[in-house]
Amino acid sequence: MKFIISSTLLSSHLQAVSRVVNSKNTLPILDCFLFELKDGVLSVTASDSETTLVTSVEVAESDGNGRIAVLSKMLLDALKEIPEQPLTFDANPSSLEITILYQNGKCSLMGQDADEYPTSAILSNKAVQVEMDAMVLLNGINRTAFSMGDDDIRQVMNGIFFDITPDDITMVATDGFKLVRYKILSCKGNTKSSFIFPKKPVLLLKSLLSREQGLVKIEFDERNAVFTLSSYRMVCRLIEELYPKYNSVIPTDNPYKATVDRMSLLGALKRVSVFSPKAINLVGLSLSNGKLRISAQDMDYSTSAEETLPCQYTDKPMSIGFNSLFLIDMLNAIPSTEVVLELADPSRVGVVVPAEQEEDEDLLTLLLPIALD
């Protein structure tokens, strides 16, 4: 098999799929890319056995079809030092010899048997299919991914839950301390279905979607999901557990509501949280008539800080404590100019929502409080 391709084009596609490859693999063949040339189209596959990412690109010229596995790190390191120019990739699948010719030289390396490369999972005939606009899906990941868990024991929280109904598609993420529920009213499924999209493929897909346009096809069954983009196809193993009933933990009767400028609150939290205890990052929010006071103190180091912001609030004075880093993450994920803090008492979860929802969106975040001493 032989083909000619732009060095930067090949390098960019290899860089995109290389994020799948683990630094340590139980199967040595997974240290490789799988190259497949067929009818002038080059497909490159990378896998960690649970997630497989395939990219396809048309080559400038080709001679013959074939398959061969190539060590990913060696190839990436070689290509990143070659400036933009045509590369001639000549591989012999029988002898496993590979030669790469470029303007001022050549390099030779040994490939591996393509037949040793594991095949990706095939969906059952009961697979469900939905479509989402690439930018809508990217927005959903940006709004929710920060709230995914990273817990070896509670694997069910280490991803984004897709709750699909004939009315909308809801994306949910929680780590047990904070939760995001993002309803996409412009997307819907034919039937009620759901799946839990694991953290690693979530972040891989996020890196690809920023360069995508048009629709993304999502297919899934009980064990696996397939995401098909214009130049990429990702197959991933799903988290096969029952997701918590997220709607049951969202309060519907928080009576105290304060509206505040989002960027002002974000800036104040970043400044004040410098003086919070590093173990719990506790900041206090104190509401009184028309004012929100943000405060923090670290008794161990005798440091403290506070700021006061104007807000729309007319109920009785109250104070509540939160983890400042979690609250900052939530505010960064909300796109509106103003946010509404919905509170009940210092021991119950606080809800933060946009003062005005974006079109065809319904975004809600909630955070567990921390007791103020």
C-alpha positions in Angstrom: 0.0 0.0 0.0 1.3 3.4 -1.0 -0.1 6.9 -0.7 0.8 10.6 -0.8 -0.6 13.0 1.8 0.0 16.4 3.2 2.3 16.2 6.3 0.3 18.7 8.3 -3.0 17.1 7.3 -1.9 13.7 8.4 -0.3 15.1 11.6 -3.5 17.0 12.7 -5.6 13.8 12.3 -3.1 11.7 14.1 -2.9 14.2 17.0 -6.7 14.2 17.3 -7.0 10.4 17.6 -3.8 10.0 19.7 -5.7 11.3 22.8 -7.3 7.9 23.0 -4.0 6.0 23.4 -3.1 5.3 27.0 0.5 5.8 28.2 0.4 2.1 29.4 -1.5 -0.6 27.7 -2.1 -4.2 28.6 -2.1 -5.1 24.9 1.1 -3.9 23.1 -0.8 -3.5 19.8 -2.8 -0.6 21.4 0.4 1.4 21.4 -0.2 1.6 17.6 -2.3 3.4 15.1 -4.1 1.1 12.7 -3.7 2.5 9.1 -6.2 1.2 6.5 -6.1 2.4 2.9 -9.0 1.7 0.7 -10.0 3.3 -2.6 -8.0 6.5 -2.0 -9.3 7.0 1.6 -7.0 6.6 4.6 -8.6 5.5 7.9 -6.6 5.8 11.1 -7.8 4.1 14.2 -6.6 4.5 17.8 -8.1 2.6 20.8 -7.7 1.8 24.5 -9.9 -1.2 24.2 -12.9 0.6 25.7 -12.9 3.7 23.4 -12.0 3.6 19.8 -11.6 6.7 17.6 -11.4 6.5 13.8 -10.6 9.3 11.4 -10.9 9.3 7.6 -9.1 11.5 5.1 -8.8 11.4 1.3 -5.2 11.1 0.2 -3.6 13.0 -2.8 -2.5 9.8 -4.6 -2.7 6.1 -3.7 -1.6 2.8 -5.1 -3.2 -0.4 -3.7 -5.2 -1.1 -0.6 -4.0 -2.5 2.7 -3.8 -2.5 6.5 -0.8 -2.1 8.9 -0.3 -1.0 12.5 2.3 1.7 13.3 3.7 2.8 16.7 1.8 6.0 17.5 4.5 7.8 19.6 7.3 7.2 17.1 5.2 8.4 14.2 3.9 11.5 15.9 7.4 12.5 17.1 8.7 12.1 13.5 5.9 14.0 11.8 5.9 17.0 14.2 9.4 17.9 13.0 8.5 17.8 9.3 7.2 21.1 7.8 4.3 21.2 5.4 5.0 19.2 2.4 3.8 16.0 0.6 4.7 12.8 2.3 5.0 9.5 0.5 4.0 6.6 2.8 5.0 3.2 1.5 4.1 0.1 3.5 4.4 -3.6 2.9 1.8 -5.4 5.0 3.6 -8.7 4.4 7.1 -7.8 5.5 5.8 -5.0 7.8 8.4 -2.6 6.4 7.4 1.1 6.3 9.2 3.9 4.5 8.2 7.5 4.7 9.7 9.8 2.0 9.8 13.6 2.3 11.5 16.5 0.6 15.0 16.1 2.1 15.1 12.6 3.3 13.3 9.5 4.4 12.7 7.4 7.5 12.2 3.7 7.9 10.4 1.8 10.6 8.8 -1.6 11.3 5.0 -1.9 11.5 2.9 -4.6 13.2 0.4 -7.0 12.0 -3.0 -5.3 11.5 -4.8 -8.5 12.2 -3.7 -8.3 15.9 -5.6 -5.0 16.3 -8.8 -5.4 18.2 -12.1 -4.8 16.4 -14.5 -2.2 17.8 -17.8 -3.2 19.3 -20.9 -3.7 17.1 -24.2 -2.4 18.3 -27.2 -4.7 18.7 -30.3 -4.5 16.5 -32.0 -2.8 19.4 -29.8 0.3 19.1 -31.4 3.7 19.5 -30.5 6.6 17.2 -30.8 10.3 17.7 -29.2 13.3 16.0 -27.9 16.5 17.5 -26.3 19.6 16.0 -22.6 19.6 16.7 -22.6 23.1 18.4 -25.6 22.2 20.5 -23.9 19.0 21.7 -20.7 20.9 22.4 -22.7 23.5 24.4 -24.2 20.7 26.4 -20.8 19.2 27.2 -19.4 22.6 28.1 -22.4 23.3 30.4 -22.1 19.9 32.2 -18.7 18.3 32.0 -17.2 20.2 34.9 -19.7 18.5 37.3 -18.7 14.9 36.3 -17.3 12.8 39.1 -13.9 11.1 39.3 -14.6 8.4 41.8 -13.3 4.8 41.5 -16.1 3.6 43.8 -19.1 5.5 42.4 -18.4 4.9 38.7 -22.0 5.8 37.8 -21.1 9.5 38.4 -18.0 9.5 36.2 -19.8 10.7 33.1 -22.7 12.6 31.6 -26.2 11.1 31.7 -28.3 11.5 28.5 -32.0 11.4 29.3 -33.8 11.2 26.0 -37.6 11.7 25.7 -40.0 12.6 22.8 -40.0 16.1 24.3 -36.4 17.0 24.8 -32.9 15.7 25.5 -31.5 16.3 29.0 -27.8 16.1 29.9 -27.0 15.6 33.6 -23.7 15.5 35.5 -23.1 15.2 39.2 -20.2 14.2 41.5 -22.4 14.1 44.6 -21.6 17.6 45.7 -22.8 19.6 42.7 -25.2 18.8 39.9 -26.0 20.3 36.5 -29.2 19.6 34.6 -29.2 20.9 31.0 -32.4 20.5 29.0 -32.1 20.9 25.2 -35.6 21.7 24.0 -34.6 21.7 20.3 -33.6 18.0 20.3 -35.7 14.9 21.1 -35.9 11.2 20.6 -38.5 8.9 19.2 -38.9 7.0 22.4 -37.8 7.3 26.0 -34.2 6.1 26.4 -31.0 6.9 28.2 -27.3 6.2 28.5 -24.3 7.3 30.7 -21.4 8.7 28.6 -18.1 8.1 30.4 -15.7 10.9 31.2 -12.7 10.1 28.9 -14.8 9.8 25.7 -16.7 12.9 26.8 -13.5 14.9 26.8 -12.3 13.3 23.5 -15.6 14.3 21.8 -15.4 17.8 23.2 -12.0 18.3 21.5 -13.4 17.2 18.2 -16.7 19.1 18.2 -15.2 22.6 18.1 -14.2 22.0 14.5 -17.4 20.3 13.4 -20.5 21.6 11.6 -23.8 20.0 10.9 -25.4 17.0 12.7 -23.8 14.4 14.9 -25.4 10.9 14.7 -25.6 9.2 18.1 -26.4 5.4 18.2 -26.4 3.3 21.4 -27.5 0.1 23.0 -27.2 -1.3 26.5 -23.4 -1.5 26.4 -21.9 0.8 23.7 -22.4 4.1 21.9 -21.3 5.3 18.5 -20.8 9.0 17.7 -20.4 9.7 14.0 -19.0 13.1 12.9 -18.0 14.3 9.4 -14.4 13.0 9.6 -14.4 11.0 12.9 -16.2 8.0 14.3 -16.0 7.2 18.0 -17.1 3.9 19.6 -17.1 3.8 23.4 -18.2 1.5 26.2 -21.0 2.9 28.3 -21.3 2.9 32.1 -23.7 0.1 32.7 -25.3 1.3 36.0 -28.5 2.9 37.1 -28.2 6.6 37.2 -29.4 8.4 40.4 -32.9 9.9 40.1 -31.6 13.4 39.7 -35.0 15.2 39.6 -35.8 14.0 43.1 -32.8 16.0 44.6 -33.7 19.3 42.8 -35.7 21.5 45.2 -38.8 23.2 43.8 -39.6 25.4 46.7 -36.5 27.4 47.6 -38.3 30.7 48.7 -35.4 33.1 48.9 -34.2 34.4 45.6 -31.4 36.9 44.9 -30.5 38.2 41.4 -26.8 39.3 41.0 -24.5 40.2 38.1 -22.7 37.0 37.2 -19.3 38.4 36.3 -19.2 40.6 39.5 -20.0 37.6 41.6 -17.4 35.5 39.8 -14.7 38.1 40.3 -15.5 38.5 44.0 -15.4 34.8 44.6 -12.0 34.4 42.9 -10.5 37.2 45.0 -12.1 36.3 48.3 -11.5 32.5 48.0 -7.8 33.1 48.1 -8.3 33.5 51.8 -10.5 30.5 52.4 -9.3 27.3 54.1 -7.6 25.2 51.4 -9.0 21.9 52.6 -12.7 22.9 52.0 -12.5 26.2 50.1 -15.3 27.6 52.2 -16.8 31.0 51.4 -19.9 32.5 53.1 -22.7 34.3 51.2 -24.7 36.6 53.3 -27.9 38.2 51.9 -29.6 41.2 53.2 -31.8 43.9 51.7 -30.2 44.7 48.3 -26.7 43.4 49.3 -24.7 40.2 48.9 -21.6 39.9 51.1 -19.0 37.3 50.1 -16.5 36.4 52.9 -13.8 33.9 53.8 -11.4 33.3 56.6 -8.7 30.9 57.4 -8.2 30.7 61.2 -5.0 28.7 60.9 -3.2 31.5 59.1 -5.2 34.4 60.5 -6.3 35.6 57.1 -9.7 36.8 55.9 -11.4 38.8 53.1 -14.8 40.1 52.2 -16.6 42.0 49.5 -20.1 43.3 49.1 -22.1 43.4 45.9 -25.4 44.9 45.0 -28.2 42.4 44.3 -32.0 42.2 43.9 -33.1 40.7 47.3 -35.8 41.8 49.7 -36.4 38.8 51.9 -35.1 38.2 55.4 -31.3 38.2 56.0 -29.7 34.8 55.7 -26.2 33.2 55.3 -25.0 30.1 53.7 -21.6 28.5 53.0 -20.4 26.9 49.8 -17.2 25.4 48.3 -15.9 28.4 46.3 -14.2 26.3 43.6 -17.4 24.5 42.9 -19.4 27.7 42.8 -16.9 29.3 40.4 -17.2 26.3 38.1 -20.9 26.6 38.1 -20.8 30.3 37.3 -18.3 29.8 34.4 -20.8 27.3 32.9 -23.7 29.7 32.9 -23.8 32.0 29.9 -26.2 34.7 31.1 -25.4 38.2 32.3 -27.2 37.8 35.6 -27.8 34.7 37.8 -30.5 33.9 40.4 -29.5 32.3 43.7 -32.4 30.2 45.0 -32.0 29.3 48.7 -34.1 27.8 51.5 -31.9 27.6 54.6 -28.2 27.1 55.4 -28.5 23.3 55.5 -30.3 22.7 52.1 -28.9 22.7 48.6 -28.7 26.0 46.8 -29.8 26.4 43.2 -28.1 28.7 40.7 -29.9 29.4 37.4 -29.5 32.0 34.6 -31.7 35.1 35.1 -32.7 34.5 31.5 -32.5 31.2 29.8 -31.0 30.9 26.3 -33.3 30.0 23.5 -34.3 26.3 23.5 -32.4 25.7 26.7 -33.2 25.1 30.4 -30.1 25.2 32.6 -30.1 24.5 36.3 -27.2 23.9 38.7 -27.3 23.0 42.4 -24.7 22.8 45.1 -24.5 21.2 48.5 -23.8 23.8 51.3 -21.0 23.7 53.8 -21.8 24.6 57.5 -20.6 28.0 58.5 -18.8 27.9 61.9 
